[in-house]
Amino acid sequence: MKQPASRLTPTLKRPPDRADALRDFPCRIVATDQALYRVVRSGRLPWWFGSTMDGRFDLALPKGTCYVAQEALAALLEVIGPGPVTPEFVAARRLRTLFVPQPREVADTCARRASRYGVTAEIGTIVPYNLPQAWAHRLDQAGFGGVAYWLRHDPARARGYAFFGKAGDRRRWRRGHERAIAGPLMRHLHREHGITIYHPPSASQLRFVD
């Protein structure tokens, strides 16, 4: 029997043409006491709002988007993916525990009521990012401070947040607590998801043949 078309193609719809059509879109408040997690390169400031259009919910200049997760492992999974990962990659990055300086109202695409607007869970998984970026643009126009969505690489459905704002660093925001990724965090990641640090063989361990 032929499968319905909706099972064979993405079902995430385009956002409405007018921002005021999203006035009653479900929302969520990110409080100042809610811990958030972000993986950054060592020595970099954590509150970076990027506008390269390489991210799922990136906004074009002069605005940008900053991505965080509600759980530490989820933040790592979004950066690492299915793994494995090299020692150099791990050594060059840190996990930050962060808190927003003011409560932030975000559009909640995890809410079932979001389906009334044509949103499905694909907004957090679909590639390329054309549709999620179109939704980010319209939700920003509607006055939301970001998007709550289900993260792509965590089967446990951890929530991610994509915050909207002026492109660039927030130097005055608290930089939070920094942790190395190696050690307990990588052991936890291996225990839960089977991801390991891959040590490439050295030249002395290789045998070259003609």
N, C-alpha and C positions, 0 to 999 in steps of 0.2 A: 504494500500500500504506500502511496506517495506521502512523504512527510509534509506537514504544513510549512509554508515558506518561513514562518517565524522561527522555526527550529533550525533553519539552515542559514539564516542571515542575522546580523545584529539587530536588536530590537530597540536600542537606545535612539530616541528621537532627537531632532534638532531643537534647540531652545526656541521659545516664541520670538517673534520679531520685535516685540515691545517689552521693555523691562517691567512696566507696570503690570503686566500679566503675571508676574512672579511675586506680586505683593503678598500673597498668602502662602507662598512656598514654605514648607516646614523648616523650622530653624532650631538651633541648639546654641546654648550659651557655654563658651569655654571660660571657666572661672579662673581667677588669679591663683587659686590654691591647687589647681589641677596640674600634676606633673606631666610634662611632655618630653619627648626624646627625639634627638636628631644626631646623625652621624656627620661629622665635619672633618676636613683635613686638619692635621695638627698645625696649630698656629693661626688658624683662621677664626674670624668672629662667627658665632653660631647663628645670629639673626640676619641671614642674607636673603633678600627678596630678589630672586633672579628673573630675568626677562629674555632669556636666550631662545625661548619657545622650544626648548628641548624637554621641558617638564610637562607632565600631564595637564596641569591647570595653569600653565604659565600665562601671564598677561604681557602684552606688548608694552614697550616703553611709552610713557615715562613711569609706568607701574611695573610691579613685579610680584612674585609669589614665593612664600617661604613654606617649606614642607616639614611637618613634624608628625610623630606617631604617639599613640597613647600607651605603648609598651616598648620597652627597650629592645626585646628580641625582634619585634615587628619593624622597628627602625633599622636594625641591622639587616634584616631580610630584604627590605626595600633597596638597600644599597648593594648587598652582595648577590641577591638573586638565589638561584638554586645551588651555587657553589660549584667546585671548590674555590678557595681563595688563596692567594699567595701570601707569604710572610710580609713582603714589601707592602702589599695593599693594607694589611692589618696594622703594620707599624706606622703607616702614614696617616692614620685616622683615629679619631677619638669619639666617644659617645658622650653627649651632653644631656644633662637633665635640666629642663628649662621651665619657666613659668611666664605667662604673658603679664605685662605690666598693668593692663586694664582688661576687664571682661570683654569678650569678643563674641559677637553674634554671627554665626556661620549658617549657611544653607545646609540642611541635613538631608543629603541624598541617601542616607541609610534608613530614613523613615519610610514606612510603607506609603504614606500619603504622597511621597514624591512621585509615585507611579502615575498619579493623576496628570502630571505635567509631561509624561513621556520619558521619565528617568527610570532606568533599570540598573541593576548592579554592574552592568557592563561599563558604566561610567568610570569605574575604578580599575578596569582590566583591558578595555578595548585599545587596540593599536591600529594605525597610528593615532595621534592625539588630537586630530582635528575637531571631533565632536566635544570631548571634554574641555578643550580650550575655548570653543564657542560657548559652552555653558558657563565657564569661568567669566568670560567677558560679559555675558548678559547678567549673571548673578552679581557681579561687581557693579554694573550699571544700576541694578535694583537696590543697591545699598548694603548688601551683605559683606561682612568682613572676611569671608573665606568660604570654604567648602569642607564639610565632613563627609568622608567616603570610606568604603571598605578597601583596605590595602590589597594589592594584587598578589603578593607572594606569600601571605600568611593564611593557610587553610583555616585557622581558628577565627578568621574574620575580625582581626584587630582593626580598629578605626584609625584613620589618618586624617590630618587636618592640613589643608592648603590655605594659608592666610594671604590676604591681598593687602597691598600697600605700595608706597612709593618704592621704586627700584633702588637697590643698594643695601648697605649695612645699617643696622640700628646700633650705633656705638654706645648709646646711653642706656640701652636695655641690659638687664643683668645677664651675665654670660653663663650663669648656672654652674653646676658641678660637672667636672670633666673626669672621665674614666678611660683607661686604655682598653682596647677591644680584646687584646690577648689575655690569656689566663682564664679566670672563671667565666667570663662572658662567652668566649669561644667554646669552652667545655659545655656550657649550657646550650649553646647553639648546636653543637654536635649531638648532645644527648636528645634534644627535642627534634631536630631536623636532619641530622646526619651530615651536616656540613663540616668539612675539615679544612685545615690549612695544608695546602699542597706545596711540598718542597721539591722544586725541580732538581734533577740530578746535576751535579757539577761536571765540568769537562773531564775531570779525572775518572769519573764513574761511567763515562760513555765509551763505547767501542765503535770506532769509525771503520767502515768498510767501503771499498771501491764499488 
